[in-house]
Amino acid sequence: MKRSELIVPVTIVIHLLLINGFLAWFIPELYFNLNSILFFNATWLLSAYAIDYYPTSRKERFFTNFHKPIQLYLLFTLGYFAWFSLSATPLGSAQYHAYLLLGLFGSLFAYRILFYYTRAKYREVGGNAVKVVVIGRDRNLKKIRKVFDEPDLGYRYLGYFDNSHSKSPTYLGKVEEAFAYFKNNQVEQIFCIASRLSQPQLFNLMAFADNNLIKLKIIPDNKEIFTRAMKIELYDNVPVLNLRELPLETPYAKVVKRIFDVVFALIVIVGFLSWLSPIVYLLQRFDSNEPLFFKQKRHGVNRKVFWCYKFRSMATTADADTKMMTKNDKRVTKLGRILRKTSIDELPQFYNVLLGNMSVVGPRPHMEVHTEKYQTSVDKYLVRHFVKPGITGLAQVRGYRGEIVEQSDIINRTRLDIFYVEKWSLRLDLKIIYFTVVNAVKGEEKAY
């Protein structure tokens, strides 16, 4: 599934390039005007948003939502002709504009054909694939296998586990043997037939999936398994519960959050870091001759390791990558106390945001050694790694920032991080940023 998150943004860019190219070529006298450019692009994007055009599921094919491009073209056509009335621009030959739009829509439709054809061929040779395993066997297994066996959908069915032995070549063993198999074979999705497991077994499987960054989908019965992020999907005519349908997995959310991150990061980098960095560097010379920036490996989305940047606020020691900051820590420099108290030391992480390693808002990234520790000691800790880490987060504005003193600190921090992952919205991000600024101005007890 590498780079699959780029499919929708790239498609949007190609669509806008085609639209702007056609308009600039055929009606340059109208197109090369800032108001008309903004109007035509906004009309396309708002129309696409209104009909939920861009989000596509793995199971979607060319004809699955064939009505959507037709609806989108009609809405854009209405908006296109509405511009002439709103701007009091002479329409001229209506036939000429009709041919223009037909040519534009023909090009967009050709791209749609090319997109689905290329994606299907790419998946048939193993690209954009997801490894799946089924727990349990009943009559639904054969039905769902029909979906998995379609090469253009990109599923790589590895087999199934069930306590009833079978000579089937796809039989992998008993249910209790599944956990080791999942870890050794990088399984990405588990489909569980709920009727074949007891309720304790289901909860155990749910906990395992959350703690190992595996998506669990349940073919339900009446065992009442519910989560906040649950969604029902259909595979052929088999209902399946996806227990981790996260808001940030939708293409629109990814695009919106990424645009917000990039714009916000550029404002901070150009507006603050451009002049603040030299000042901090000069002040640091009074404390030490060490580099301006401190970098440390942290775990990001899907536990990918990245370099996290900060203004240096502590002296370099052998335990820098293992020992968490504590109150009255002797490693903190004189300037470092001010930087940490005001959270200015975190500002270079906006470079991480620009690079795509972090987001402005999200679960705070921890040192590698702490991730290894908490993933085994805190239930569902790794759920927070389904999204990019953030410079600030819900847990931080609720008081769970900095040093972990009690086990309850990391438990409550994880609980709030999971809530954020499951309930993300742009409005929630803005509220968290607001309270982050307020807390920084007021001062925080654990900002040391």
C-alpha positions as CSV (number, residue, x, y, z in Angstrom):
1,M,0.0,0.0,0.0
2,K,3.1,2.2,-0.4
3,R,2.3,5.8,-1.6
4,S,-1.4,4.9,-2.0
5,E,-2.2,8.1,0.0
6,L,-0.9,10.1,-3.0
7,I,-3.5,8.7,-5.5
8,V,-6.3,11.2,-4.6
9,P,-4.1,14.3,-4.4
10,V,-2.4,13.5,-7.7
11,T,-5.8,12.9,-9.3
12,I,-7.1,16.2,-8.1
13,V,-4.0,18.0,-9.5
14,I,-4.4,16.3,-12.9
15,H,-8.1,17.2,-13.0
16,L,-7.3,20.8,-12.2
17,L,-4.5,20.9,-14.8
18,L,-6.8,19.6,-17.5
19,I,-9.5,22.1,-16.6
20,N,-7.2,25.1,-16.4
21,G,-5.4,24.0,-19.6
22,F,-8.6,23.8,-21.6
23,L,-9.9,27.1,-20.3
24,A,-6.6,28.9,-20.9
25,W,-6.3,27.5,-24.4
26,F,-9.8,28.0,-25.7
27,I,-11.0,31.1,-23.8
28,P,-7.8,33.0,-22.8
29,E,-9.5,36.3,-22.7
30,L,-11.8,35.0,-20.0
31,Y,-9.4,32.7,-18.2
32,F,-6.5,35.0,-17.5
33,N,-8.4,36.8,-14.8
34,L,-7.9,36.0,-11.1
35,N,-11.6,36.0,-10.3
36,S,-12.5,33.6,-13.1
37,I,-9.6,31.2,-12.3
38,L,-10.6,31.0,-8.6
39,F,-14.3,30.6,-9.6
40,F,-13.8,27.7,-12.1
41,N,-11.4,25.8,-9.8
42,A,-13.6,26.4,-6.7
43,T,-16.7,25.2,-8.7
44,W,-14.9,21.9,-9.6
45,L,-13.6,21.3,-6.0
46,L,-16.9,22.2,-4.3
47,S,-19.0,20.1,-6.8
48,A,-16.6,17.1,-6.2
49,Y,-16.9,17.6,-2.4
50,A,-20.7,17.8,-2.6
51,I,-21.1,14.4,-4.3
52,D,-18.2,12.8,-2.4
53,Y,-16.4,12.2,-5.7
54,Y,-12.8,11.6,-4.8
55,P,-12.8,9.1,-1.9
56,T,-12.4,5.7,-3.5
57,S,-12.4,2.3,-1.7
58,R,-10.1,-0.6,-2.6
59,K,-13.1,-2.5,-4.0
60,E,-14.2,0.3,-6.3
61,R,-14.0,-0.3,-10.0
62,F,-14.7,1.8,-13.1
63,F,-18.4,1.2,-13.1
64,T,-18.9,1.0,-9.3
65,N,-20.0,4.7,-9.0
66,F,-20.4,5.5,-12.6
67,H,-23.1,8.1,-11.8
68,K,-20.6,10.3,-9.9
69,P,-18.6,11.6,-12.8
70,I,-21.9,12.3,-14.7
71,Q,-23.2,14.3,-11.7
72,L,-19.9,16.1,-11.4
73,Y,-19.8,17.1,-15.0
74,L,-23.4,18.4,-14.8
75,L,-22.7,20.5,-11.7
76,F,-19.5,22.0,-13.2
77,T,-21.5,22.8,-16.4
78,L,-24.1,24.7,-14.4
79,G,-21.3,26.6,-12.5
80,Y,-19.5,27.3,-15.8
81,F,-22.4,29.0,-17.4
82,A,-23.4,30.7,-14.1
83,W,-20.1,32.6,-14.3
84,F,-21.2,34.5,-17.3
85,S,-24.3,35.7,-15.5
86,L,-22.6,36.5,-12.2
87,S,-19.7,38.4,-13.9
88,A,-21.8,40.1,-16.6
89,T,-19.5,38.6,-19.2
90,P,-20.9,38.2,-22.8
91,L,-21.4,34.5,-23.5
92,G,-20.8,34.6,-27.2
93,S,-21.4,31.4,-29.1
94,A,-23.1,28.9,-26.8
95,Q,-22.2,26.1,-29.3
96,Y,-18.5,27.0,-28.9
97,H,-18.7,26.6,-25.1
98,A,-20.6,23.4,-25.5
99,Y,-17.8,21.9,-27.7
100,L,-15.3,23.2,-25.2
101,L,-17.0,21.4,-22.3
102,L,-17.5,18.2,-24.3
103,G,-13.8,18.2,-25.1
104,L,-12.9,18.8,-21.4
105,F,-15.2,16.1,-20.1
106,G,-13.9,13.7,-22.8
107,S,-10.4,14.3,-21.5
108,L,-11.4,13.9,-17.9
109,F,-13.3,10.7,-18.8
110,A,-10.3,9.4,-20.7
111,Y,-8.1,10.0,-17.6
112,R,-10.7,8.0,-15.5
113,I,-10.4,5.1,-17.9
114,L,-6.6,5.3,-17.8
115,F,-6.6,5.5,-14.0
116,Y,-8.7,2.4,-13.4
117,Y,-6.9,0.5,-16.1
118,T,-3.4,1.3,-14.8
119,R,-4.4,0.7,-11.2
120,A,-5.9,-2.7,-12.1
121,K,-2.7,-3.7,-14.0
122,Y,-0.5,-2.5,-11.2
123,R,-2.4,-4.5,-8.7
124,E,-2.3,-7.6,-10.9
125,V,1.5,-7.6,-10.8
126,G,1.5,-7.2,-7.0
127,G,1.5,-3.4,-6.5
128,N,-0.7,-1.6,-4.0
129,A,-1.4,-5.0,-2.3
130,V,-2.6,-5.7,1.2
131,K,-2.0,-9.1,2.9
132,V,-5.1,-10.6,4.5
133,V,-5.8,-13.6,6.7
134,V,-9.2,-15.0,7.8
135,I,-9.9,-16.3,11.3
136,G,-12.6,-19.0,11.2
137,R,-14.4,-20.9,8.5
138,D,-18.1,-21.0,7.6
139,R,-20.2,-20.5,4.5
140,N,-19.2,-16.8,4.3
141,L,-15.5,-17.7,3.7
142,K,-16.2,-18.9,0.1
143,K,-18.2,-15.7,-0.6
144,I,-15.5,-13.4,0.7
145,R,-12.8,-15.3,-1.1
146,K,-14.5,-14.3,-4.3
147,V,-13.6,-10.7,-3.5
148,F,-10.0,-11.6,-2.4
149,D,-9.4,-13.6,-5.5
150,E,-10.1,-10.7,-7.9
151,P,-6.5,-9.6,-8.9
152,D,-7.4,-6.0,-9.7
153,L,-8.6,-5.4,-6.2
154,G,-5.1,-5.9,-4.8
155,Y,-5.9,-8.4,-1.9
156,R,-3.3,-11.0,-1.2
157,Y,-5.1,-13.8,0.5
158,L,-2.7,-15.8,2.6
159,G,-5.1,-18.4,4.1
160,Y,-7.3,-19.0,7.1
161,F,-7.1,-20.3,10.7
162,D,-9.7,-22.5,12.3
163,N,-9.8,-25.0,15.1
164,S,-11.4,-27.6,12.8
165,H,-8.5,-29.2,10.8
166,S,-8.7,-29.1,7.0
167,K,-6.7,-30.4,4.1
168,S,-7.4,-27.2,2.2
169,P,-4.1,-25.7,0.8
170,T,-5.1,-22.4,2.4
171,Y,-5.6,-23.8,5.9
172,L,-2.9,-22.3,8.1
173,G,-3.6,-24.0,11.4
174,K,-5.5,-23.5,14.7
175,V,-6.6,-20.1,15.9
176,E,-4.0,-20.0,18.7
177,E,-1.3,-20.4,16.1
178,A,-2.4,-17.3,14.3
179,F,-0.7,-14.6,16.4
180,A,2.8,-15.8,15.6
181,Y,1.9,-16.1,11.9
182,F,0.6,-12.5,11.8
183,K,3.9,-11.1,13.2
184,N,6.1,-13.3,11.0
185,N,4.3,-12.6,7.7
186,Q,3.5,-8.8,8.0
187,V,-0.2,-9.4,7.8
188,E,-2.0,-6.0,7.3
189,Q,-5.7,-7.0,7.7
190,I,-7.5,-9.7,9.6
191,F,-11.0,-10.8,8.7
192,C,-12.6,-12.6,11.6
193,I,-15.8,-14.8,11.4
194,A,-17.3,-13.9,14.7
195,S,-19.4,-17.0,15.0
196,R,-16.3,-19.2,15.2
197,L,-14.8,-17.4,18.2
198,S,-16.0,-16.9,21.8
199,Q,-16.3,-13.4,23.1
200,P,-13.1,-13.5,25.1
201,Q,-11.2,-14.8,22.0
202,L,-12.7,-11.9,20.0
203,F,-11.6,-9.3,22.6
204,N,-8.2,-10.9,22.7
205,L,-7.9,-10.7,18.9
206,M,-9.1,-7.0,19.0
207,A,-6.4,-6.2,21.5
208,F,-3.7,-8.0,19.5
209,A,-4.6,-6.1,16.3
210,D,-4.6,-2.7,18.0
211,N,-1.3,-3.4,19.7
212,N,0.4,-4.6,16.4
213,L,-0.9,-2.0,13.9
214,I,-3.1,-4.5,12.1
215,K,-6.6,-3.7,10.8
216,L,-9.3,-6.1,12.1
217,K,-12.5,-6.5,10.3
218,I,-15.3,-8.8,11.7
219,I,-17.9,-10.7,9.9
220,P,-20.5,-10.3,12.6
221,D,-22.9,-12.4,14.5
222,N,-24.7,-11.4,17.7
223,K,-21.7,-11.1,20.1
224,E,-22.1,-7.3,20.4
225,I,-18.6,-6.2,19.5
226,F,-18.6,-2.4,19.2
227,T,-16.0,0.4,19.0
228,R,-16.2,4.1,18.4
229,A,-14.5,3.8,15.0
230,M,-16.6,0.9,13.8
231,K,-18.1,0.8,10.3
232,I,-20.0,-1.8,8.3
233,E,-18.7,-2.7,4.8
234,L,-20.0,-5.1,2.2
235,Y,-17.9,-7.7,0.6
236,D,-20.1,-9.2,-2.1
237,N,-23.3,-9.6,0.0
238,V,-21.4,-10.4,3.3
239,P,-21.5,-7.6,6.0
240,V,-18.1,-7.0,7.6
241,L,-17.4,-4.8,10.6
242,N,-14.3,-2.6,10.2
243,L,-13.3,-1.8,13.8
244,R,-10.8,0.9,12.8
245,E,-12.5,3.1,10.2
246,L,-10.6,6.3,11.1
247,P,-11.6,9.8,9.9
248,L,-8.0,10.5,8.7
249,E,-8.1,7.5,6.4
250,T,-10.6,9.2,4.1
251,P,-8.8,10.9,1.1
252,Y,-10.5,14.3,1.7
253,A,-9.3,14.3,5.3
254,K,-5.7,13.5,4.3
255,V,-5.7,16.3,1.7
256,V,-7.3,18.9,4.0
257,K,-5.0,18.0,6.9
258,R,-1.9,18.0,4.7
259,I,-2.8,21.4,3.1
260,F,-3.4,22.8,6.6
261,D,-0.1,21.4,7.9
262,V,1.9,22.8,5.0
263,V,0.3,26.3,5.1
264,F,0.6,26.5,8.9
265,A,4.2,25.2,8.9
266,L,5.3,27.8,6.2
267,I,3.7,30.6,8.2
268,V,5.7,29.6,11.3
269,I,8.9,28.9,9.4
270,V,8.9,32.2,7.4
271,G,7.2,34.3,10.1
272,F,9.1,33.1,13.2
273,L,11.9,30.6,12.6
274,S,13.5,32.7,9.9
275,W,14.5,35.4,12.4
276,L,14.3,33.5,15.7
277,S,16.8,30.8,14.8
278,P,19.8,33.2,14.4
279,I,18.8,34.8,17.8
280,V,18.7,31.4,19.5
281,Y,22.0,30.5,17.9
282,L,23.7,33.6,19.2
283,L,22.3,33.1,22.7
284,Q,23.3,29.5,22.8
285,R,27.0,30.5,22.3
286,F,26.9,31.7,26.0
287,D,25.9,28.2,27.1
288,S,27.8,25.9,24.8
289,N,29.4,25.4,21.4
290,E,27.0,22.6,20.4
291,P,24.9,22.7,17.3
292,L,21.7,24.9,17.2
293,F,19.4,21.9,16.5
294,F,19.1,18.7,18.5
295,K,17.8,15.7,16.5
296,Q,16.6,12.4,17.8
297,K,15.0,9.3,16.3
298,R,11.3,9.0,17.0
299,H,8.5,6.7,15.9
300,G,6.0,8.1,13.5
301,V,3.0,6.8,11.6
302,N,3.0,3.0,11.3
303,R,6.1,3.1,13.6
304,K,8.3,4.5,10.8
305,V,11.4,6.0,12.3
306,F,12.3,9.7,11.5
307,W,14.6,12.4,12.8
308,C,12.7,14.8,15.1
309,Y,14.2,18.3,15.4
310,K,14.3,20.7,18.3
311,F,16.3,23.7,19.4
312,R,19.0,22.4,21.7
313,S,18.0,22.9,25.3
314,M,20.1,20.3,27.1
315,A,23.7,19.3,27.2
316,T,24.7,16.2,25.2
317,T,25.0,13.1,27.4
318,A,25.3,9.3,26.8
319,D,21.7,8.7,28.0
320,A,20.1,11.4,25.7
321,D,18.2,8.8,23.7
322,T,17.0,6.7,26.6
323,K,16.4,9.0,29.6
324,M,13.2,11.1,29.6
325,M,13.4,14.7,30.8
326,T,12.7,15.1,34.5
327,K,11.9,18.0,36.8
328,N,15.1,20.0,37.8
329,D,17.0,18.0,35.2
330,K,20.7,19.0,35.4
331,R,21.2,18.5,31.7
332,V,19.1,21.6,30.9
333,T,21.1,24.7,30.0
334,K,20.2,28.2,31.2
335,L,18.8,29.2,27.8
336,G,17.2,25.7,27.6
337,R,15.0,26.5,30.7
338,I,13.5,29.5,28.9
339,L,13.1,27.6,25.6
340,R,11.3,24.7,27.3
341,K,9.2,26.8,29.6
342,T,7.8,28.7,26.6
343,S,7.8,25.6,24.3
344,I,10.0,27.5,21.8
345,D,12.3,24.5,21.7
346,E,9.6,22.6,19.8
347,L,9.3,25.1,16.9
348,P,11.9,23.4,14.6
349,Q,9.5,20.5,14.4
350,F,7.6,22.5,11.8
351,Y,10.4,21.5,9.5
352,N,9.3,17.9,10.2
353,V,5.7,18.9,9.3
354,L,6.9,20.4,6.0
355,L,8.8,17.2,5.3
356,G,5.7,15.1,6.0
357,N,7.1,13.2,9.0
358,M,4.8,15.0,11.5
359,S,1.5,17.0,11.6
360,V,0.8,20.2,13.5
361,V,-1.7,18.2,15.7
362,G,-1.5,14.6,16.6
363,P,-0.2,12.2,19.2
364,R,3.3,13.3,20.5
365,P,6.1,11.1,19.2
366,H,8.2,9.2,21.8
367,M,11.7,8.0,21.7
368,E,12.3,4.5,20.2
369,V,13.1,2.9,23.6
370,H,9.9,4.3,25.1
371,T,7.7,3.0,22.2
372,E,9.2,-0.4,22.8
373,K,8.4,-0.2,26.5
374,Y,4.8,1.2,26.3
375,Q,3.6,-1.0,23.4
376,T,3.9,-4.0,25.8
377,S,2.8,-2.3,29.0
378,V,0.0,0.0,27.8
379,D,-3.0,-1.6,26.1
380,K,-3.7,-0.3,22.6
381,Y,-0.7,2.0,22.7
382,L,0.1,1.5,19.1
383,V,-3.3,2.7,17.9
384,R,-1.8,6.2,18.2
385,H,0.6,5.2,15.4
386,F,-2.1,4.9,12.9
387,V,-1.7,8.6,12.2
388,K,1.2,11.1,12.0
389,P,2.6,12.3,15.3
390,G,2.0,16.0,16.1
391,I,3.8,19.0,17.6
392,T,0.9,19.3,20.0
393,G,-2.0,17.1,20.7
394,L,-5.2,16.5,22.7
395,A,-3.3,14.8,25.6
396,Q,-0.9,17.8,25.8
397,V,-3.7,20.4,26.2
398,R,-5.4,18.2,28.7
399,G,-2.4,18.3,31.0
400,Y,-0.6,15.1,30.0
401,R,2.6,16.5,28.6
402,G,6.2,16.1,29.5
403,E,7.5,13.7,32.1
404,I,5.8,10.3,32.7
405,V,5.8,10.0,36.5
406,E,3.0,7.5,37.1
407,Q,1.8,4.7,34.9
408,S,-1.6,6.5,34.9
409,D,0.1,9.4,33.0
410,I,0.9,7.3,29.9
411,I,-2.4,5.4,30.2
412,N,-4.4,8.6,30.2
413,R,-2.2,10.1,27.5
414,T,-2.8,7.1,25.3
415,R,-6.5,7.1,26.0
416,L,-6.7,10.8,24.8
417,D,-4.5,10.0,21.8
418,I,-6.8,7.2,20.7
419,F,-9.9,9.4,21.2
420,Y,-8.2,12.0,18.9
421,V,-7.4,9.3,16.3
422,E,-11.0,8.1,16.3
423,K,-12.7,11.5,16.4
424,W,-10.4,13.7,14.3
425,S,-11.8,16.8,12.6
426,L,-10.3,20.0,11.4
427,R,-12.3,21.8,14.1
428,L,-10.8,19.7,16.8
429,D,-7.3,20.5,15.4
430,L,-8.1,24.2,15.6
431,K,-9.3,23.9,19.2
432,I,-6.2,22.1,20.2
433,I,-3.9,24.7,18.5
434,Y,-5.9,27.5,20.3
435,F,-5.5,25.9,23.8
436,T,-1.8,25.1,23.0
437,V,-1.2,28.8,22.5
438,V,-3.2,29.8,25.5
439,N,-1.4,27.3,27.7
440,A,2.0,28.5,26.4
441,V,1.1,32.1,27.3
442,K,-0.3,31.2,30.7
443,G,2.6,28.8,31.5
444,E,2.2,25.1,32.3
445,E,3.3,23.2,35.4
446,K,4.9,20.4,33.4
447,A,6.7,22.7,30.9
448,Y,10.2,22.1,32.2
